[in-house]
């Protein structure tokens, strides 16, 4: 094997690894919830410019299609990182600019006689029982049902007043 063949083989191997190495960075940016603050625009713009310049030089001066192609792929990956970072930072900025609801706003929106507790500051995950309002609603439904059943067991028909008495807080 000649030195030029070994150099081409090393170039091809490391070019493949380099292209694959962009994937973890892109995935981390995509998953980041804090605006991808660890990404430096100047660094990625410099790498993009260097890759574009290498691709153009390889295509025009060296007539090396392979080098021009892989340098273009590198530049494309850098542009994906820059675009994804810009998107994440814009989304982060928009969520910061949204007015947050204070506990007074939440309490003002909740009727005074409501038996449902205020959910200010609560963590709403995807579980239906983790939402305080849903949990309170289910508890009220169960209390109302028990009140109706108890009323019927006593021989009374569950009237509207019976149901209302179950709903009013003690």
C-alpha positions as CSV (number, residue, x, y, z in Angstrom):
1,X,0.0,0.0,0.0
2,X,1.3,3.4,-1.0
3,X,1.4,6.3,1.3
4,X,-1.1,8.1,-0.9
5,X,-3.5,5.2,-0.6
6,X,-3.1,5.0,3.1
7,X,-3.7,8.8,3.4
8,X,-6.9,8.4,1.3
9,X,-8.0,5.5,3.4
10,X,-7.4,7.5,6.6
11,X,-9.1,10.5,5.1
12,X,-12.2,8.4,4.2
13,X,-12.4,6.7,7.6
14,X,-12.1,10.0,9.6
15,X,-14.4,11.8,7.2
16,X,-17.1,9.2,7.9
17,X,-16.5,9.4,11.7
18,X,-16.5,13.2,11.5
19,X,-19.9,13.2,9.7
20,X,-21.3,10.8,12.3
21,X,-19.9,12.9,15.1
22,X,-22.3,15.8,14.3
23,X,-25.3,13.6,15.2
24,X,-24.9,13.6,19.0
25,X,-24.5,17.4,19.0
26,X,-27.6,17.8,16.9
27,X,-29.6,15.4,19.1
28,X,-28.4,17.2,22.3
29,X,-29.5,20.6,20.9
30,X,-32.8,19.1,19.8
31,X,-33.4,17.8,23.4
32,X,-32.1,20.9,25.1
33,X,-34.8,22.9,27.0
34,X,-32.7,25.9,27.9
35,X,-32.1,27.5,24.5
36,X,-28.9,25.6,23.6
37,X,-26.9,28.1,25.6
38,X,-23.7,26.0,25.4
39,X,-23.5,26.5,21.6
40,X,-21.2,29.2,20.3
41,X,-22.5,30.9,17.1
42,X,-19.0,32.3,16.2
43,X,-17.4,28.9,16.5
44,X,-20.0,27.1,14.4
45,X,-20.1,29.9,11.8
46,X,-16.3,29.7,11.5
47,X,-16.4,26.0,11.0
48,X,-19.2,26.4,8.4
49,X,-17.1,29.0,6.6
50,X,-14.0,26.8,6.7
51,X,-16.0,23.9,5.3
52,X,-17.6,25.9,2.5
53,X,-14.2,27.4,1.6
54,X,-12.6,23.9,1.5
55,X,-15.4,22.6,-0.7
56,X,-15.1,25.5,-3.1
57,X,-11.3,25.2,-3.2
58,X,-11.4,21.4,-3.7
59,X,-14.0,21.8,-6.5
60,X,-12.4,24.7,-8.4
61,X,-8.6,24.4,-7.8
62,X,-8.0,20.7,-7.0
63,X,-10.8,19.2,-9.1
64,X,-11.3,16.8,-6.2
65,X,-15.0,15.9,-6.2
66,X,-14.7,13.7,-3.1
67,X,-13.2,16.4,-0.9
68,X,-15.6,19.0,-2.2
69,X,-18.5,16.6,-1.5
70,X,-17.5,15.7,2.1
71,X,-16.7,19.4,2.9
72,X,-20.1,20.3,1.7
73,X,-21.6,17.7,4.0
74,X,-19.6,19.1,6.9
75,X,-20.9,22.6,6.1
76,X,-24.4,21.3,5.9
77,X,-24.1,19.7,9.3
78,X,-22.7,22.9,10.8
79,X,-25.7,24.8,9.3
80,X,-28.1,22.3,10.9
81,X,-26.5,23.0,14.3
82,X,-26.7,26.8,13.8
83,X,-30.3,26.6,12.6
84,X,-31.4,24.3,15.3
85,X,-29.7,26.4,17.9
86,X,-31.4,29.6,16.6
87,X,-34.8,27.8,16.6
88,X,-34.3,26.6,20.2
89,X,-33.1,30.1,21.4
90,X,-36.1,31.7,19.7
91,X,-38.5,29.3,21.4
92,X,-36.8,29.8,24.7
93,X,-37.1,33.6,24.3
94,X,-40.8,33.3,23.5
95,X,-41.5,31.2,26.5
96,X,-39.6,33.7,28.7
97,X,-41.7,36.6,27.3
98,X,-45.0,34.9,28.0
99,X,-46.6,36.4,31.1
100,X,-46.7,34.0,33.9
101,X,-49.9,33.5,35.9
102,X,-49.5,34.6,39.5
103,X,-51.3,32.8,42.3
104,X,-53.6,35.9,42.6
105,X,-54.6,35.5,38.9
106,X,-55.3,31.8,39.4
107,X,-57.4,32.5,42.5
108,X,-59.2,35.3,40.8
109,X,-60.1,33.0,38.0
110,X,-61.3,30.3,40.4
111,X,-64.8,30.9,41.8
112,X,-64.9,31.7,45.5
113,X,-67.3,28.9,46.4
114,X,-65.5,26.3,44.3
115,X,-64.5,23.2,46.2
116,X,-61.6,22.7,43.8
117,X,-58.3,23.8,45.3
118,X,-56.2,26.4,43.5
119,X,-53.5,24.9,41.3
120,X,-51.0,27.8,41.5
121,X,-47.5,26.5,41.4
122,X,-48.6,22.9,40.8
123,X,-46.7,20.6,38.5
124,X,-49.0,19.4,35.7
125,X,-47.6,16.2,34.2
126,X,-49.3,13.9,31.8
127,X,-50.8,11.7,34.5
128,X,-54.5,12.4,35.0
129,X,-54.2,12.1,38.8
130,X,-51.3,14.5,39.1
131,X,-53.4,17.5,38.2
132,X,-54.9,18.9,41.4
133,X,-58.1,20.0,39.6
134,X,-58.7,16.6,38.0
135,X,-58.0,14.9,41.3
136,X,-60.4,17.2,43.2
137,X,-63.0,16.7,40.5
138,X,-62.7,13.0,40.8
139,X,-63.0,13.2,44.6
140,X,-66.1,15.4,44.3
141,X,-67.7,12.9,41.9
142,X,-67.0,10.1,44.3
143,X,-68.4,12.1,47.2
144,X,-71.5,13.0,45.3
145,X,-72.0,9.4,44.2
146,X,-71.6,8.1,47.7
147,X,-74.1,10.8,48.9
148,X,-76.6,9.6,46.3
149,X,-76.1,6.0,47.2
150,X,-76.4,6.7,50.9
151,X,-79.6,8.7,50.3
152,X,-81.2,5.9,48.3
153,X,-80.1,3.3,50.9
154,X,-82.0,5.4,53.5
155,X,-85.1,5.2,51.4
156,X,-84.9,8.7,50.0
157,X,-84.6,9.7,46.4
158,X,-81.4,11.7,45.9
159,X,-82.7,15.2,45.4
160,X,-80.9,18.2,44.1
161,X,-80.5,19.5,47.6
162,X,-78.8,16.2,48.7
163,X,-76.4,16.5,45.8
164,X,-75.7,20.2,46.6
165,X,-75.1,19.4,50.2
166,X,-72.4,17.0,49.2
167,X,-70.7,19.6,47.0
168,X,-70.6,22.5,49.6
169,X,-67.5,22.5,51.7
170,X,-67.9,22.0,55.4
